């Protein structure tokens, strides 16, 4: 019976918990109703996927259940429509419950709740069958919004109801924990095509649905205190009983979550934090571009050029050892930061030498400014920690931008508008960020807070910083670097480039680890796990090796905080020495592969393990040198005083936003594996070989897009690319194959990884790669010779391809041994085989007769082509149809060679025929005849050659 009217009392009243219960029941009815209907009416159809059906797959995914067929789709849509009312009411009541005058977080969470509701309607009523693109956009948006909604609800959960908070944490942990096995089994299905994997994936997917709805069902416990319409019996929403609320908050204030999220939200402080993070992003963007612009010169000189000395521009912090100069820099650090932006404007300089000098000056000023800032705020723990947070999260932002742009940073000086650069936008944002973030820099001349002054050695502190700088740059400045360390070819048995989000999540985990554990992050347990991670990464492949990568990422990121704090206590000399040690390690990790071209190179030949050991050792002695508290009492006092506090929440929000963006990018970049060759009706396989000279063109611009355009125009189905390993500091930690494979729609095998000490070989194929093996050919004296031996599924037949780069001209014995090794490998293949290679021989002479003839069983695609020296295409057991040589323009120093083959036909003879005798589907594109396009044309013969 409704209450009587009295002074505006409600006519009808019911408990707010029923809003939550109605939402829960109707939402579950939508999904389970569609599932039951689908299983009853279309069981075999909804369990079928693109690879398998019943009985291999026996349980349907969520998407196939709710979106593919009538009437289950209608059942789902009707109940979801009924859910919308309770859903909006739930979001509104949650806002009423949590709103406080001094906090903007409830408004943010409420906005996220409304956004999730609208995007849920989007992917519900626009199915993948209707419009796959928009369905994915709505779905990704919904999933991205789930993280801030979940964390926001946990942060705002009323402390007076600990049972609800407990359930939320359990359900949220289960939700995010379920994502890991779900993604694993999706990869097993999509990449490995494992029968039954999609069924297992489906169970985890359904678990996510149940947990997602269950998380919101917990609000029933909170809404028991509401009576609609609308009377707050317990006064929870208005904080009526301040004594209870204040008592609870007093108990919670020293807990990390309470310290970070317990205060109000300020847009001005959030903007300050965003500016700091962007400054960190700019620092890492410029630092990672320095080696890349230096590399251009030894690349074209084929040895030491002299310009390598520019790597030493990072030691500028040594200048801060002068007290007067240090004071001048600290007082004017804003202008030093602004001067450093010369590194971002370097893209306007067309001359490579001057562009390098501009980048070097910018990096020098940036290292100087950041070191001065850290030192200036050495006595203000919170300020110093904020700067370090910005610097480490800036590294994540830099790595994320490369993840989004296929391993190129869009504000690098090798980028411009024509090849995908965002240089102007990056510069404008950098100026604004500097003007905002440098408002708070002060010259603190007081004592050292909390530890009673400097302890330990400045030299050891510098060693620790050097190991830290190098470890972060060499391993974490690109999300795919460590993935390629553990890559060993097909079938896929470890992470792929699109899994770079896992590296980014591990880096974020290291930052959170440091924030929450404070001094506990700098102990021997951390060093132990760092050493274990480095060992696994260096010694193992596949997921075992990548586990080492994750451990390494977490520990390096978390140790940045104590090592930088230790450096500030020993004066600027620690930072100058740190960057000097960093430079030495940079050169060492180039020497391990460039030993044939540098003085003293053989001492470090193929010793990445030494470089990794040195990195861990330097970090270890740096942690050993970290200042310790005078006594345990002061340690407890300092831990309480400088534990997680409100200012950190803004950096965590920034970190959260970056990781959500990373998850979205990973979803969009996941390979579709549905590629098709250019001329499948004629069963043509067009193969090419191209030495792309590390994807830097003659004018120091990134060349990926130009390479892509020519490969597409020549209609190449399978191509071997040489000089492709860019995963070193001096080459920018890049991976050209990511962009080419995803844009062209090709499977990719990166070849021997960065820890295999070669200049790189890669294979891209429109045909599925069934198996691939990486080889390092005999090289007792000179550079290592990499090879990829792969088996392709070409039109239902198995065809082998080999991509190979032999040693240099100066080492004839190496090249002889390599020719014998490869000839034996090709001879033993029982399948048709195509060699795409860089052989360094003259036709009909010397080792040519090992590669071609009885020893190998191989034939030259055109034995009458006398003008070759390096690139060769050989074949056996397959019909050769055509051969062409295409000029490089200004992309690289080597032409593109292309051969056409017809799968399923015998080799044929050596008779040449005219183009008019060749079916159109077997001809090379006409656009490259004559003058060609953009400097690319058929040359040497001035036209392709065709064979009967």
Protein Blocks (a to p, Z undefined) as FASTA:
>chain_A
ZZddeehiafbdcdfklmmmmmmmmmmmmmmmmmmmmmmmmmmmmmpcfkbccfkbccdc
fklmmmmpccklmmmmmmmmmmmmmmmmmmmmmmmmmgcfkbcklmmmmmmmmmmmmmmm
mmmmmcfklommlmmmmmmmmmmmmmmmmmmmmmmocfklmmlmmmmmmmmmmmmmmmmm
mmmmmmmmmmnopghklmmmmmmmmmmmmmmmmmmmmmmmmmmmpccddddfkommnoma
lmlmmmmmmmmmmpmklmmmmpccdfklmmmmmmmmmmmmmmmmmmmmmmmmmmmmmmmn
opaehlmmmmmmmmmmmmmmpmklmmmmmmmmmmmmmmmmmmmmmmmpmblklmmmmmmm
mmmmmmmmmmmmmmmmmmmmklmmmmmmmmmmmmmmmmmmmmmnnopafkbckbcfknop
aklmmmmmmmmmmmmmmmmgccdfbdcehjopaehjfklmmmmmmmmmmmmmmmmmpfkl
mmmmmggbjadfbdcfklmmmmmmmmmmmmmmmmmnmmmmmcfklmmmmmmmmmmmmmpg
cjllmmmmmmmmmmmmmmmmmmmmmmmmnojklmmmmmmmmmmmmmmmmmmmmmmmcghk
lmmgoplklmmmmmmmmmmmmmmmpccdfbfklmmmmmmmmmccfklmmmmmmmmmmmmm
mmmmmmmmpcfklaccfblmnopacdddddehhopafkopafklmmmmmmmmnopabdcd
ehkbfcbfknopaafklmmmmmnopaddebjafklopabiadddfbdcfbdcddddddfk
lccdddddddddeehiacdddddddddfklmmlmmmmmmmmmmmmmmpmbdcdddddehp
aehiajlmmmncjknopacfblmlmkbfkbccddehiacfbdcdddekjmbmcdcddddd
dehiaebjabdcdfklpcfklpccfklgcjlpghiacehjopacddZZ
